[in-house]
Amino acid sequence: MELSLLSTLIWLPVFGGLAVLAVGDRRAALSRWVALGVSVVTFVASVPLFAGFDRTTAAMQFVERHPWIERFRIEYYLGVDGISMPLILLTTFVTVLVVIAGWKVIRERPSQYFAAFLVMEGLMNGVFASLDAMLFYVFWEAMLIPMFIIIGVWGGPRRIYATLKFFLYTFLGSVLMLVALIYLYMGSGSYAIQDFYTFPLGMREQVLIFIAFLTAFAVKVPMWPVHTWLPDAHVEAPTGGSVILAAIMLKMGGYGFVRFSLPITPDASMSLDWLVLVLSLIAVVYIGFVALVQSDMKKLIAYSSIAHMGFVTLGFFLGFSILRRTGGLEGAGMGLEGGMVQMISHGLVSGALFLCVGVLYDRLHSRDIAAYGGVANTMPRFAALMVFFAMANAGLPGTSGFVGEFLVILASFRANPWFAFLAATTLVLGAAYTLWMVKRVVFGEVANDGVAGLTDIDAREGLVLGVLAVAVLVLGVWPAPLLEVMGPTIENLLDLMVRSKL
């Protein structure tokens, strides 16, 4: 079973999606049940990744390796470590909730809608499990196709503009990454990512490769100033598309930094860490102010995502500043751990907030904050959950939103107290824009007849939001299992980061 587990997590949802397509829209009810069954089985199949994971080693586990394109030494090479395994679990978990969330809402071409999400789930699992660079690139590019279709078919009025902008930004960034991967292959004679870690590179080569990787991963995170595609994509995407985009796809940029940039180009990463730190702090502070002035709930949460992902990239690149300032790496691991926890937490919290907006939109068909007010009077159960997720988004202690940000701020103090000061402003700004939105939407007098006629969440919506609330609370109160899984892999990454290739 160990040899085929990762392949199962990739291809089961892909072929399951094709099966849903084959069932078709004429039997819409059956296609929904098939989609739910495939997503649940995929999630259950992913649980052994966590249960059988060896927490004492940084070595790749559940490895599967077969020849693919032998002429170019491209392999079907899969495996997970303490960084990729939690992201696969997050993917399979969130996909189940997205299928349930779209159960009644999607009436137009439901089989194609659910099929697109299942196929995308398999491709995203492939990104996190790939240990061959070309296999990684194939999955990385292929997952754009179902998301392109989801936004383009089920999106809002400006969906064509949003899909083209999303596709062009991400595709153009990826082209430079492909050039870098081919260069590494030409020099090392292998596409195995771990072989790139030991391949010697001069400073000029490292800088060019680092910039190529930065271009691809910064667009995906997204980092300022290549973030402008994200608010448009979120606003136009259907609720499920926004959830997957925020919860999983943005994490691939952060994952790329720790899988490629830091270990493959350690000297360039140290030399250019200031660039990533500056861009990250701009995202944390400036984008926080941008979020404050938004009138559309989806746009506000989208900008919030950019600010929170700035914490992720900040945590990943703090280690070099700590090394220069203290001469050691004490605290650098805390930054990496904080960035990883923040990725998982943001996946849960932002996904939940987009689902909350979806619940309101399904009833009033408006995302404007001004269209609401006093929702707590007519939807008390929903209001309680939305306020909880808003608190988590603001980094309230006891929720998952606090853990990652706290670790990154602690690491920032070791690097530079000014970094910590600027990073900590996100706690103030995050509370400001999130609570300002909640105040205007949830509390106060009932704003209009539309709000007065709202019905509270049903069992299906309560299940989706309730499960996410439990996950956010558990990770906030008890992050130890996640930190234990990541520990050896983080230590190994630190070792690769400080091992010069010059």
N, C-alpha and C positions, 0 to 999 in steps of 0.2 A: 504493500500500500504506500509505503514511504516514497518509492520511486515514481509513482504515478499521481501523487496527491496534488502537486502544483499544476500538472497538466489537466487534471480534473477541474481545478478551480478556473482555469483559462477556457477550456473547450466546452465544459458542460453548459455554462451560460450562453456561449456563442451558438452551439447547436440547439440549445433550448430556445434561443431567440428565433432561429430558423424554423423550429417546430411551431412556435407561436404564429409566425408568418403563414405557415402552411395551413394552420387552423382557419385563419382569415377573419375578416370582419363580419361575415355572415353568421358566424358562431362566436359573437363577441364575448358572451359569458364564459364559454369554454376557453377562449384565448386568455382571458384574465386569470382563470384558475390555473392554466398551464404556466403562465408567467409567474404567478405567485409560487406554485410548486417548485419551479426551477430555481427561483431566487432563494427560497427557504432551504432547499436541498444543498445549494451552493454554500449558503452560510453555515449549515450544519457540517458540511464537508471541510470548511475552513477551521472549525474548532480544534481538530487535532494538531493544527499548526502551533497553537498556543499550548495545548495540553502536553504535546510531545516535544516541546522545544527545550533544548539543553541550555540552561541559563548560565553555564560556567565557561562557555567557549565563544570566541568571536568567529569561529569557522562557519562557512556556509552550511546550511542544513537542508534536508529534504532535496538533495541535489539530484538532478536528472540531466544526463548529457548524451547527446546523440549527434552524429554528423548530419549536416543539412545541405549546404552548398560546398562540397568538398574542394572544388577548384580554388575557392577563395578562403578556405578554412573557416567558413561560417558554420556555427554549430547551433543546434537546438539545446541550449544550455540554461538550465533553471536552478534556482536555489534562493534561500532567504536567510537573512541574519536578523539581529535585534532591531534594525532600522526598518527593513522592508516588511517584515512579518506583521507588525501592528497596523501598517497601512493597508495590507491585504484584508485583514480582519475588518477594518473600518469600511472598506469598499463593499464587502459582502453584506455587512450589517446594514449600511445605509441603503443599499439597493433594495432590500426587502421592504424597508419603510417607504421608499419611493413608489414601489409597485402598489402597496396598500393605499398610499395617499392619492394615487391617480385612479383608484378603483371606480368611483362614480363620476369623477370630474371629467375624464377624457371620454367624449362621446364620438368624436370624429376620428376614424381610422384607429381604433384602440389597439388592434393586433399589431399594427406597425409601430405604434408608440411604445408598447411594452417590449416588442422585439428589439427596438433600437437601444433601450436601456440594458437589456440582457447582453446584447452583443458588446456594448460599451463596457459593461462590467468585466467580461472576459478579457477584453483588450487592456483595460486598466490593470487587472491582475497580472497580465503579461508584462506590462511596464515594470511593475515592482519586483517581479520574479526573474526577469532576464539577467543573465550573467554574461551573455554575448552581446557586444555593442551593436552589431547590426540587427540582431533580433530585437534588442531594446528599441532601436530606431524604427523598425517596422511597426511594432506595437504603438510607439509614441505617436507616429503619424496616423496610423489607422484609426486610432480612437477619436481623431478629429471628425471623421466622416459621420458616425452616428450623432455626435453632438451638433454638427452642422445641420443634419436633417431634423433633429428635434427642435432646434430654434427656428429653422426655416419653414417648417410645416405647421408646428403648433404654437409658434410665437405670436407676438403682438403686431401692431400695424407697421412698425418699422423693422420687421424681422429680417428682411432681405439685406438691408444696410448693416444690421448687427451681425448677421452670419458672415457676410463678406469681410467685414472688419476683423471679426474674431479669427476667421480662417487665414486671412493674409498676414496678420500680426504673428500668429503662432507658426505658420508655415515658413515665413521668411526667416524668423529666428532659428528655426530648426535646420535650415539649409547650411548655415555656418557650422552648426554642430556636426552635421554629416561630413563636411570637409575635414574637420578636426579628427573625427573618428577614422576616416580613411587615411589621414596622415599618420596617425598612431599605428594603424594596421601595417602600413608600408614600412614603418620602422621596426616594429616589434615582430611582424610576421604572424600575428594572431589578433582575433577580434575579442578574445576573452578579456573582460573588463579588469579582472585581477592581474592579468599579465601587464596591463598598462601601468599598474601601480609600481612595478619594479623596472619599467623601461626608462633608461636615463634620457633626460631632456635638458638642453641648454636653456638659459634664461630667456633668450629671444623666442625660442620655440614655445616655452611655457606661457609667456605673456600672450602670444597670438592664440594659443589653444584656450587659455583662460578666458580671453575676450570672446572667442567663439562660443564657449560654453555659457558665459555670462549673458550673451545676447539671447540664447535659446531659453535659458532658465529664468532670466529676469522678466521676459514676456509672459511666461507661464505663471509666475508667482502671484500677481504681476508687481514689479517694482516701479516706482516713479523713475522716469517719466513715460514708460511704455505701458502704462496702466489703463489708458483711455478706452481700450476695447471692452474692459470688464463691466463698467456700469451699463453700457449699451446692451451687452449680451445678457446681463441679468434682468434688465427691465423688459426686454422683449421675450426672453425665454419663458416657457411654461414653468409652473412651480417645481416640477420634478427636475427639469433641466437646471434651474437655479440651484437646487439642492446639490446635485451631483457636481456641478461646476464649482461651487464653493467648498463642498465637503471633501471632494477627491481631486479634481483636476488641478486646482491651485497647488495642492501638496506636491505635485510632480515636479514643480520648479524647485521647491526646497529639497526634495529627494535628490534631484539632479546635482545640486551643490555638494551634498555629502557623499554621493556615490561617484561623482566624476571630478568636479573642480578641486575640492580640497585634497584628495589623495593622489590625483594624477599630476596636478601642477602645484605642489606645495610651496615652492619658492615664489612663483608668480602670485599665489594666493596671499602669501605674507607681504609681498611688495605692494600689492594692489588692494589689500584689505581695507584701506582707508576709503576707497571708492565705494565698496559695498556698504561699509558702515555709514557713510554720509547719505547714500541713497536710502538706506534703511531708516535712518533717523528722520529724513525728510518725509518718508512715508508715514512714520509714526506721528509726527507733529503736524505737518502741513495738511495731510489728507484727513487728519482728525478734525481740523477746522473746516475743511471742505464738507465733511459729513454733517457738520452742525447746521449748514444752510440748506440742506436738501428738503424738498417738499414731498418727494416720492419715497415711500417706505422702502421699496426695493433698492433704490439708488443709495439711500442712507446706509442700508446694510451692506451694499456692495462696496462703498467707500470704507466702511468699517472693516471689511475683510482685507482691504489693501493695507490699512493701518496695522491690523493684527498680524498679517503676514510679514510686515516690516520687522516685527519682533522676532520672527523665525530667522530671517537672514541676519539680523543683528546678533542673535545668539550664536549662530554658526561661525561667524567670523571674529568674535571677540577674543578667541584664544591667542591670536598673534599679538594683539595689543597687551594682553596679560603677560605673555612671554617677554615682550620688550620691556615692560614696566617692572616686572618682579623677578625676571630671570628664571621663572618656573612656570609650570602649567596648572598650578593649583587654582581651581575655579573655572578653567577652560572647559572641563568636562561638564560643569554645571550649565554653562551657556549652551552647549550642544544638547544636553538633556532637556533644558528649558525650551529650546527651539522645537525639538521633537514632540514634547508634551503639548506645546502650543499648537502644533499641526493637528494632532489628534483632537484636542479640545475644540479648536476652531471648526474642525469638521463636524463635530456634534452640535455646537452652539449655533453656528451660522446656518447649518442645515435646518435646525429647529426654528430659527427666526424666519427663514424663507417659507417654511411650512406654515408658520403663524400668519404671515402675510397672505399666503395662498388661501387659508381658511376664510379670512376676511374678504378677499377678492372674489372667491366663489359665491359669496352672498350679496355683495354690493357692487361688484365689478368695478372697483376703484382702488388704486393704490395711493391716492393722495391723502396725506395726513389730514388735510383740512376737511375731508369728507367724513371724518369720524369724530368721536368724542363721546365719552360716557359708555363705552362698550362694556365696561364692568357691570353696568346696571342690567344689561340684557344677556350677557354671556359671562357669568361669574367664573365658571370652570376654565373657560378659555383664557380669561383675564389673568387668573392665578398662574397658569402655565406661561403665558407670554411675559408676565412680570418676572417670573423666575429665570427665564432665558435671557431677559434683558439684564438682570443682575449678573448672570454668568458672563454675558458679553462685556459688562463693565468691570469684570475681574473681582467679583465679590468673594472673599475668603469662604471656603467650604464648597465652592464650585470649581469645576475643571478650569475655568477661565483664569483663576487666580494662580494656579500651580506653575504653569509655564512662564507667565509674566514675572512671577516672583523669582524664579530661578534665573531668568535672563537679567533682571535688575540686579540681583546679587552678583552675578558674573560681571555686569557692567561696572559695578563699584571697584572691582579688582583691576579692570582695564583702565578706567578713567571716570572719576566722579561726575564729570560733566555728561558723559554718556548715560550714566544712571539717572541724572536729573532730567535729561531730555526724554529718555525712555519712560520715566515715571509719569511724564505728562500725559501719556496715553490713558493712565488710570483716571485722571481728571477729565480729559476730553472724552474718553469712552463713556464715563458716567454721564457727562453733559449731553452728548447727542443721543445716547440710548434712552436716558430717563426723560429727556425733552420730548422724544417721540412717544414714549409710553404715557407721559402726562397728557399729551394732546389726543392720543388715540383711545386710551383705556379709561382714564379718569374724567371727572367733571360731570356736568349735566349731560343728559342725552342730547346729542347735537341736532338730530333731525328725525324725520319719520322713518328713513331708511334704517338708521341705527336702532330706533325704537322697535322695529319689526324683526330684528336679528334673532336667530335661534342659536342656542348654545351648541357646542361641539357634540357630535354623536359618538357612538362607541368606536367606530373606525378611526375618526380623527383623534379621539382621546387615547386610543391605543398607541398610535404613532407618536404623538407628543409625549405621552406618559413614559413610554420606553426610553425616549431620548432624555427626558428629565431624570430618570433613574441613572442612566449612563453618565450624565453630566455630574450628578451628585456623587456617584460612586468614585469616579475618577478624581473629583475634587477632594473627597475625604480620604481616599485610600489609593494614592497613585503608586504605591510601592510595587505591585506586580508589573506595571508597565516599566518602571525605572529598573527593576531587576532584569527584565528581558533585554533592555537596551544597554545595560552596564558594560559587559565585555566588548561589545561592538563599538561603543563610544571610546573606550580605552584604546582599542586597536586603531580607530580613526585618528585619535590624537597622536599616536605613534607615527602614523603615516604622514600627518600634517607637518610634523617637525623634522622629518627625515629628508634632508636636502638631497636633490638630484644633481646638483652642480658638481 
